[in-house]
Amino acid sequence: MALILKENLELKQRLADKMKTIISVSDESICTEYGMLNVILDCAKQNAGKKPQGWRFTEIMKEFAFLVFSLGGLALYEIFCHKKNFPFPSTNTIRRKIYSNEKFAEGTFRIKQLKDFLILHDCPLIVHLSEDATAVTGRIQYDSVRNQIVGFPLPYDSNGIPIAGSYPATSASVIAGYFKQRYGSRYAYCIMVSPLEKEAPSFCLAFYGTDNKFTTEDVKIRIAWTKEALKQEGMVGLLCN
């Protein structure tokens, strides 16, 4: 980038003029040309001269920072925050926002949440269902919210549905027993829903860890159960080819 600017004086001048225009925009002005840049600039102006503990952020700024954290990860986010490179909330603030959101429960099918999602995005109550597994490096963790051990493959019920909450952390001896009898999941199995609306985002209906040891019959009865569960909520599920 520096080389391009050095070799193109006209481009360098145009960028300099644009920056002057951005900086000169008053707090009361509404300018959509620069989008998120104006939001970041306004946030920097409002927090200028204050200690980080006294910084305040609009909901838009929090959502943007949360998006950067989610897509780029902790390392990238800390680069943005290092020595106040960007007026972003602290990582602790982002983590609190994550914990305040609705939490996925492994193995739980989010049928009612799907209906709310479709209504929110003005989508028809007809969806495409697809599912697949991807290999992962298994890791056993403790879910403090539900007091569960997660990371072991979930067993299935008679409908081929994973049984959520199969590994309660009731005592140290019980947890030790899980490690003696089980091994970590080798695959992450995800069931996704695609609304029949252009540019509508996909929705994760369910996910869970698995050892990939299930039969074709297990899949068939799970699909049948899923379609019936959707039907009970006034939705129609179509299988992707």
C-alpha positions in Angstrom: 0.0 0.0 0.0 2.8 2.4 0.9 4.5 1.7 -2.5 1.3 2.3 -4.4 0.8 5.7 -2.7 4.4 6.6 -3.3 4.1 5.9 -7.0 0.6 7.5 -7.4 0.6 11.1 -6.1 -2.9 11.7 -7.3 -4.3 8.7 -5.3 -2.3 9.9 -2.3 -3.8 13.4 -2.5 -7.3 12.0 -3.0 -7.0 9.8 0.1 -5.6 12.8 2.1 -8.6 14.9 1.0 -11.1 12.2 2.0 -9.5 11.9 5.5 -9.8 15.6 6.0 -13.5 15.4 5.0 -14.1 12.6 7.5 -12.3 14.4 10.3 -14.2 17.6 9.6 -17.6 15.9 9.9 -19.4 17.2 13.0 -20.9 15.0 15.6 -24.4 16.1 14.6 -23.9 15.3 10.9 -25.4 12.2 9.4 -23.2 10.9 6.6 -23.7 7.5 5.0 -20.9 7.6 2.5 -18.3 6.2 4.9 -20.6 3.8 6.8 -18.9 2.2 9.7 -15.9 4.5 9.5 -18.1 7.3 10.8 -19.4 5.2 13.7 -15.8 4.4 14.7 -14.7 8.0 14.3 -17.6 9.2 16.5 -16.8 6.7 19.1 -13.2 7.8 19.2 -14.2 11.4 19.5 -16.6 10.7 22.4 -14.0 8.7 24.3 -11.0 11.0 23.6 -9.1 12.0 26.7 -11.0 9.5 28.9 -9.5 6.5 30.7 -10.4 3.1 29.1 -12.5 2.4 32.2 -14.7 5.4 31.3 -15.2 4.6 27.7 -18.8 4.3 26.5 -20.0 2.5 23.3 -23.2 2.6 21.3 -25.0 -0.6 20.5 -23.9 -0.4 16.9 -20.2 -0.1 18.0 -20.7 -3.1 20.3 -22.2 -5.2 17.6 -19.4 -4.3 15.2 -16.8 -5.2 17.7 -18.6 -8.4 18.5 -18.6 -9.2 14.8 -14.8 -8.6 14.5 -14.2 -10.8 17.5 -16.4 -13.6 16.2 -14.9 -13.6 12.7 -11.3 -12.8 13.4 -10.8 -14.4 16.8 -9.1 -13.2 20.0 -5.6 -12.6 18.5 -6.9 -10.2 15.8 -9.2 -8.4 18.2 -6.3 -7.8 20.6 -4.3 -6.3 17.7 -7.2 -3.8 17.2 -7.3 -3.0 20.9 -3.5 -2.8 21.4 -2.5 0.7 22.5 -5.9 2.0 21.6 -5.5 1.3 17.9 -9.3 1.3 17.6 -11.9 2.5 20.1 -13.2 -1.1 20.7 -14.6 -2.5 24.0 -12.4 -4.6 26.1 -12.3 -8.4 25.6 -14.1 -8.8 28.9 -17.0 -6.7 27.6 -17.2 -8.8 24.5 -17.2 -12.0 26.5 -20.0 -10.7 28.7 -22.0 -10.0 25.5 -21.3 -13.5 24.3 -22.5 -15.0 27.6 -25.6 -12.8 27.6 -26.7 -14.2 24.2 -28.8 -17.3 23.8 -26.5 -20.3 24.3 -26.6 -23.4 22.1 -27.2 -26.6 24.0 -25.4 -29.5 22.3 -27.8 -32.0 20.8 -30.9 -29.7 21.3 -33.1 -29.1 18.2 -34.0 -25.4 18.1 -37.4 -25.8 16.5 -39.3 -22.9 18.1 -36.2 -20.6 17.6 -36.2 -21.5 13.9 -39.8 -20.3 13.6 -39.1 -17.0 15.3 -36.0 -16.6 13.1 -38.1 -17.1 9.9 -40.8 -14.7 11.0 -38.2 -12.1 12.0 -36.6 -12.2 8.5 -40.0 -12.3 6.7 -39.2 -15.8 5.3 -41.8 -18.4 4.3 -42.2 -21.2 6.8 -40.8 -23.7 4.2 -37.1 -24.5 4.6 -34.4 -26.7 3.1 -32.7 -29.1 5.6 -29.1 -30.3 5.2 -26.6 -32.0 7.5 -23.0 -33.0 7.5 -20.1 -33.9 9.8 -16.6 -32.4 9.8 -13.6 -33.9 11.5 -12.4 -32.0 14.5 -9.7 -32.2 17.1 -11.8 -33.3 20.1 -11.5 -31.6 23.4 -13.3 -32.3 26.6 -14.7 -29.2 28.4 -16.9 -28.3 31.3 -20.1 -26.3 30.7 -20.5 -24.3 33.9 -24.0 -23.0 32.8 -25.5 -26.5 32.5 -23.1 -28.3 34.8 -22.3 -30.7 32.0 -19.2 -32.3 30.5 -19.1 -31.7 26.8 -16.9 -33.2 24.1 -17.9 -36.9 24.4 -20.2 -38.4 21.6 -23.8 -38.2 22.6 -26.0 -41.4 22.6 -29.1 -41.5 20.4 -32.7 -42.1 21.4 -35.2 -44.3 19.5 -35.8 -41.4 17.0 -32.2 -41.1 16.2 -32.0 -37.8 18.1 -28.9 -37.2 20.3 -29.7 -37.2 24.0 -28.7 -33.8 25.4 -27.3 -33.6 28.9 -25.9 -37.1 28.9 -22.8 -36.2 30.9 -23.8 -34.3 34.1 -20.8 -33.3 36.2 -22.3 -34.6 39.5 -19.1 -35.6 41.1 -15.4 -36.1 40.4 -15.8 -39.9 40.4 -18.6 -39.7 37.8 -16.5 -37.4 35.6 -13.5 -39.8 35.9 -15.8 -42.6 34.8 -16.7 -40.7 31.6 -13.0 -40.6 30.7 -12.6 -44.3 31.4 -15.6 -45.4 29.3 -15.6 -42.8 26.5 -13.3 -40.9 24.2 -13.7 -37.5 22.7 -15.8 -36.8 19.7 -14.0 -37.0 16.4 -16.6 -35.2 14.4 -18.9 -32.2 14.8 -22.3 -32.9 13.3 -24.3 -29.9 12.2 -27.9 -29.7 10.9 -28.5 -26.5 9.0 -31.6 -24.8 7.6 -31.7 -22.6 4.5 -34.8 -20.3 4.2 -36.5 -20.0 0.8 -35.7 -16.3 0.6 -33.0 -14.7 -1.4 -30.0 -13.5 0.7 -31.6 -14.8 3.9 -29.0 -16.1 6.4 -28.9 -19.8 7.2 -29.9 -21.1 10.6 -28.2 -23.8 12.7 -31.0 -26.1 13.9 -28.7 -28.4 15.9 -25.2 -29.5 16.4 -23.4 -32.2 18.5 -20.3 -34.2 18.8 -20.3 -37.7 17.3 -18.0 -40.7 16.6 -19.8 -41.1 13.2 -21.0 -44.5 14.3 -24.7 -44.5 13.1 -26.6 -46.3 10.5 -28.7 -45.2 7.5 -31.8 -46.1 9.4 -30.7 -43.8 12.2 -30.6 -40.9 9.7 -33.9 -41.8 8.2 -35.8 -41.8 11.4 -34.1 -38.6 12.6 -35.2 -36.9 9.4 -38.7 -38.1 9.8 -38.8 -36.9 13.4 -37.4 -33.5 12.3 -40.0 -33.0 9.6 -42.8 -33.9 12.1 -41.4 -31.5 14.7 -41.3 -28.7 12.1 -44.9 -29.6 11.0 -46.1 -29.3 14.6 -44.9 -25.7 14.5 -46.5 -25.0 11.2 -43.3 -25.3 9.1 -42.3 -27.6 6.2 -38.9 -29.1 5.9 -37.5 -30.1 2.5 -34.4 -32.2 2.1 -31.5 -30.8 0.0 -30.3 -33.2 -2.7 
